[in-house]
Amino acid sequence: MTEEPKTQNIINKIFSNWRVLVGIVIAFILAMAILVYYWPNLVAVQGMKKWASKVPDGNAQAVECMMRDTNSDGYVSCTALLKDEIVPLECGVSIFNIGCRVSYGSAAPPVKPQKGI
């Protein structure tokens, strides 16, 4: 007569309960949904940190990135500080495109005051 090891017996008892199996599946699905939601931000933050580290003076500081790519162009809006000035960045959300580009074009142009109004 061979006896099963005690830990194997406990594992068999745990996985024989259908509620435990359903709980594990739900926890896995929830964890994957959270990962998919936060993935663009995680990749963009890494790209922003990489961009800030490559500034020659070392005066750049990564600040923050948006959570999602709102216009589906593959980039997330981020901000960084460069010599105490805010720099708008667009950072890639794919691991094949880690890095940022400066997006001065997205800023609104200065408005000149009109005379006589």
N, C-alpha and C positions, 0 to 999 in steps of 0.2 A: 504494500500500500504506500502510495506516495501522496504526500500532502502538499497542497499549493502553498506557496509562501504567503504570509499574512498580509503583506502589502498588496499582492495581486488579488487576494480575496476582497479586500476593502475597495479596490478600484472596480472590480466586477460589480460589487453591490451599489456603488455610486452610479455607474453608467447603466445599470439595469433599471433605474428609475427614470421614467420618461420625462418627468418634470425637470430633472437635472439636465437632461439632454436638450430639452427645449430652452432652458435658461442659458446654456452654453451657446447654442445657436443664436439666440437673441443678443447675447453679449457680444458675440463675434460680429454680427451684422451691425450693431450699434458702433462698435469700435471702427469698423471699416468705413461707415458713413462719416464719422467724425474725422478720420484721416483724410478722406476724399474732400471734405469741406475745408480743412485747414491746409491741405497740401500746397495750393498756390501761394499762400502767405509764407509758409515755411521755406519754399524754394526762393521766393522773391527776397526774403530777409537774408538768406545766404548770399544771393547775388549782390545785394546792397552792401553787405559787410565786405565782400570781395572788392567791390568798386571803391569803397572807402579806404581799404587797405592799400590800394594801388596808387593813391594820390601821392605825387612825389614829395610834397612838403610834410605829409603826415598830419595835415590840419583838417582832414575830413572826418566827420563823425556820422555814423548811421543813426537815423532817428526812428522812423516808423514806416510801415507799408500797409496798404489797404488789405482787406481780407480776400476780396474776390476780383477777378478780371471782369469788369462790368461791361466792356464793349467787345469782348471776345476777340481781341487782337493778339493775345498771347503774352500780354504784359500787364503788370499791376502797378498802380501809381505808388511811389514811395517818395520820401523826403530825406535829405541829408543836410548837414551843416558843413559848409566849406568856408573857412576864414570868417566865421560868424555870420554868414549869409545862407539863407535857405535855398537849396538847390532842388528843383523838382526832377525826379527820376522816374523812368519806366523800367521796371525790372522783370525779366522773363519768368514765366511760371512753369517752364519745362526743365527737367534735369539736363536736357540736351541744349538748353539756352540759358545757362546760369550767367547772369551779368546784367548790367544796367546801361541805359542810355539817358543822356540829359534831355529833358523835354521842355525846353523854353517855349516852344510853339504852343503849348497848351495853356500858357498863362495869358490872361486878358491884357490887351495893349493898354498903355496909359491913356486916360481920357483927358483931352485938352479942354479947358474951360472955354465956353463960348462967350463972346462979348455981347452985351446988350440984353442978356436974358436975366 
